[in-house]
Amino acid sequence: MSLTLDQKKNIVAEVSVVAAEALSVVAAEYRGLSVEQMTELRANARNEGVYLRVVKNSLARKAVEGTEFECLKEALIGPLILAFSREDPGSAARVIDKFSKENEQLVVKLIALGGKLLDAKDIKAVANLPTRDQAISMLMSVMMAPVEKLTRCLNDVPSQVVRVVAAVKDQKS
C-alpha cells in the first residue's frame, strides 16, 4: 500500500527532527532478516536510546537535508534501516555491530559522524567510542593526575626529613 502525501510529510518531519539532534547515524542493509529478528533489533535499539527506522531512500534524503548528515544523501541506495544515536555517538554503532555479529544478513553500509561519511569498516572504531559517563571519568582521571603527583611529592618531603633525622640519630648512638 502506497503512502499518502501527508504520511510522507509526517515521516520526513519526524526523521528530520531526530536527525537534527542525533550525534551519529548508521545505515545498514536489512535484506533477509525475519520479523522476529527486526523486532529484536528494535528492542535492543530502544534499550540503548537509539532511534531506528526503515525509511524510503527518497524520504530519507529529504529528511537529512540541512542536518550534519546531509553527506548521506548520495549514498542512500537499497533497502536500508537508519539508526540514529541520540545519547552518545557510539550507541547506534554498538547496537548494529553487536546485532550484525549474530545475524549476518544485517550488513553495515554507511556511517556518518560529525558531518563526515565514514567507511563501513569503521563500525568497530565508532562502536568503541566512550559513552558520556566514560568520557567524563577519563577526563577527571587526567585532571586529577597532576594533583595526585603534587600531593605525593609534598608527602615525600616530611618522610625524607624523618629518615634523615633517624639516620643522624643512629649515627650518633
N, C-alpha and C positions, 0 to 999 in steps of 0.2 A: 504494500500500500504506500502510495506516494505521500510525501509531506506537503501540507498546505503552506502558503507563503507566510502566514502568521506563525506556524510551528517552526519554520526555518528561521524566521527573525528571532524567535524566542531562544532557539538553540544557539544562534550566533551571539546573541546578547549574553546568555549565561556563560558560554565558553570564553567570551571576551572579558567578562568581569573576572573570571578565575585566572585567565592568562595575565591580566594586568597586575594581579597581586602575587602571582606564583614566582618562585625562585628558580625553578628549573622545570624542564619538560622532557619526557622520554616517550618516543613513538615506537611502537612495536607491532609487528605483523602478527595477527592472531589466527590466521587461517589454520583450520584443523583442530582448534580447541573445542571441547564439548561444552554444553551449557553448564554442567556441574563445575568444570574447570574455570569457566568465566565467572561463575558465582563465587568460587573460592578466591579467585584473583581479586574480585571486587571487595570481598570481605577483608582480605589482607590489606588492601589499599585503604579501606575505610579505617581500619585499626591504626594505621600509620599516619593518618592525616593527609592522604594522597587523593586528589580528585581524579577519578578515572572515567573516561568517556569515549565511546565509539561515535565518531562524527564523520559525516561525509567530508571528503577532502576539500571540496569546493566551499563548504560552510566553514571548515577549519581555517582555510586560507583567509576568509573574510574576518573570522574571529580574532586571528593573531595580528591583523593589521593595526599598526600603531602601538604595538607592545614590543618588548625586547625579544620576542620570539618570532618576529617577522622574518628572520633568517630561515625559518622552516618552510615558508610558502612554496618555494620551487621544489622542495624535496618530498612533499606530501604526495606519495604515489602508492596505490594499492590499499588493501583493507588494513587500516591502522587503528590501534587503540592509543589514545593520548593519556599520559599520566602526568599530572601537574603536581609538583612539590609545593606545599603551602607553608609548612613549618620550618623545614631545613632543606638545603639544596640537594642533599643526597637521598632523601626518603623515597622518592619515586624510583630512583635507580636501584636502591636496595630492594624494594618490593618486586620490581620487574626482574632484576638479576636473580634473586632467590627463586622466584616462580619459574623462570626460564631454565634453571638448573634441573628442576623436577619435571618440567614439561617442555620438550624440545620443539614443540610446534610454535611456541611464543619466541619470535625472533626480533631482537632489538634492531631497529633501522636507523633511528635518529635520536640525538641527544642535543639539547640546547641549554646552555648555562651562561648567564651573564651576557646575553645578546650574541653569543657565538655558537655556531653549529659545530658540534664535536663529532668525531668518528664513533661508530657503534662499538668499536673495540674499547673505547674509553669508559664503558659502563662500570667496570671494576673500580677505576680511579674515582669516578663520581660517587659510586656506592660507598667508597671508603672515606668520603668526606666526613669530618666530625659533626655531630649534632650540635645544637646551640650550647647545651649544657657542657658537652665535652670540650668545645672550643673555649668556653669561659674558664673551665678548670685548667686547661692548658695555659691560657693567658695568665691566670692567677699564679700558677706554679713558676712561670717565667718571671713574673713581677716579684715574687717572694724570694727568689734565689739570692739576689744581692743583699737583701735584709738579713737572711739567714747567715750568709757568709760574714757579714759585718758583726753579727751577734756572736758567732763562733770566734771570730778574731778578737773581739773585746773580752770574751771569756778566757781566752788563752793568756792574756797579759797577767791577770791576778794569779792564775795557776802557775805560770812560769816564775813569778816573784816568790811564791811559796816554795817551789822546788829549789830556787837559788838559796833562799834562807835556810832550808833544810840541809842543803849540801854544805853551806858555810858552818852550820851547827855541827854537822858530822865531822867536818874537817878540824874544828877547834877542840872537839872532845876526844 
